[in-house]
Amino acid sequence: DGSFNVLLGATRAGKTTLMQLMAGIQKPTSGRILHNGRDVTAVAVQKRNVSMVYQQFINYPMLSVFENIASPLRVLGLPDNEIRSRVGKASELLRLTPMLQRKPSELSGGQQQRTAIARAIVKDSDLIFMDEPLANLDYKLREELRDELPKLFAGRKAIVFYATTEPHEAL
């Protein structure tokens, strides 16, 4: 728990497939997937406490930043005061508080990706998978977020898997 793991490999090396297997999105043809010593191979992705952040900025275009971040909490059926508290903490951590009422189309690429990361953090997942989350950002923003990401997950119990093709990013 609390580890930050990096999967480094060339494009099409299997990083995404490995993360999808661990998350339960894909099923292995053989072998098994263990989490904390428990076999979760047959456990559906909906029954696992996982979050994913992808290379593309995947946000709901019709929802505000607040509602995008809150969406997994609403699915879990958490009370509104808990949702407001968690979204407030995540948005503060990712410097999104002034943008909470904006739609994704009104955000820069970095703000959209930070929204997707906040949505992954707010859920308090056991496993967080980040599939080349900085690949579509400009150089300056990549450098900034590259430094921030390990700090965002420090002190959390989540196990983070970060996939990249960039050796510098892996370091």
N, C-alpha and C positions, 0 to 999 in steps of 0.2 A: 504494500500500500504506500502511496505517496511517491512512487517512482515516475521518472520522466524517461521514456525509452524512445530511441530513434531508430527507425528503419531506413537505411540508406541503400539505394540501388538505382540502377538505370531504369528508364522508362520501360514498362512492360516486364519488369523483373518479378512481379508478384506481390508488391507491397500492399496494394489495394485489396487484392484477393485475400491475403493473409489477415488483414484487418477485418474484412467482411466475414471471414470464417470465425474469427475471435468474437465478433459482435453478434453472430447468429444470423446474418443476412444471407449467407450461403452455408450450405451443409457440406461437410467433408465427405469424400467418397470412401475414405477409410480413416482409421485413427479416431482420436477423441480430443475434445477441447476441455481443459481443466481451468477452473477459476477458484483460487484459494482451496485447492485440493478437491473440489467438487466437480464432477463430470457434468458439463452444461451443453454437451454436444446436441442433445435432443431438445433443449430448452429454446422456445421461440424467442425471436429478437424482442418482441413486445413484453416478454416476461423477464428480460435481462435489464439491468439498470445501466444502460450505455447511452453515450452521446457521440455524434459524429460531426466533424467540421470538414467540409470539402474544399477543393481548389476553387470551384465556382462559388460565387456569393449566393448561397441559397437562402433567400428570405421570402416571406409571403408578401407580394407587392401591394396587396390591398390593406395590409395591416401596418399600424404605426410601429416604430422601433420598440416601444413599450410592449405592444401586443405580440410582436415577433419573439421577444425575449420571454414573455410570459406564457407563450403557447404550450410548452411541455408541462408547465405547472397546471395549466387549465385542464389538460388531458388527465393529469393525475388527480384532479378534483380538489386541489388545495383551496383553502379559504382565501378570499380577496385580500385580507390584511397580510397573510403570509406571502402571497404573490407580490403585493406592493413592496414588502420588505426585501424579499429576495431579488426582485428586479432592480430595486433601488441600489442595493449593494453591488450587484453585478455591473450595472450601468456606471456607477461611480468608479469601480475598479478599472473599467475599460474606457473611461472618459466619454461616456455617451449621454450623460444626464441632460445636457442642453438640447439633445436631439430626440428625446423620447417621444415627442408628438409628431415627428416627421415620418414620411413614408420612405421606403428604401430608394425610390427613384430620386429623392432629394438629397441623397448621401453620396459622398465620395466612395471609391472602391475600398479604401481602408476602413471607413466607417461602416460600410456594409459587412465587411469581413469581421470587424469587431462585434457587430450585432450578432453574427452567426456564432462567434466564440462565446459571447455572453449567454446565448441560448444554451450552449453546451455546458457552461459553468453553472448556471442557475439551477439546473436539475439535480445537482449533487450526485452525479453518476459515479458508479464504481469504476467504470472504464470509459475513457474519453479517447476517441480515435480522431486524429487530425491528418487528413490526406492532402499533403502539399498545400496547406492553407495560405501560404504566402506567394505562391507561384504567379498569380495574376496581378500582383501589386507592383508599383514602380519601385525602383531601387531604394530610394530614401525611406519609403514606408516599410519596405521589407526589412531593412536594417533596424528600424525602430521597433517593429513588432517582434523581430527575431530576438532582440534583447529582452523584451517584455514578457514573452510567452513563459519561459521557465519561472519567472517571478509570479505570474498569475496563478500558477499551480502549486507553488511552494506552500507548504503547510496544509495542503488538502490531502484527504485520504485516497483520492482517485488515482488510478494507475493510468498514465497518459502514454499513448503511442503516437509518435509523430513520424510521418513518412515524408521523405524528401529525396530528390535526385542530386541535390547540391551538397558536396562534402563540407563546404564552409558552413552551411546552414546546420548540418549534422553536428559539427563541433560546437 
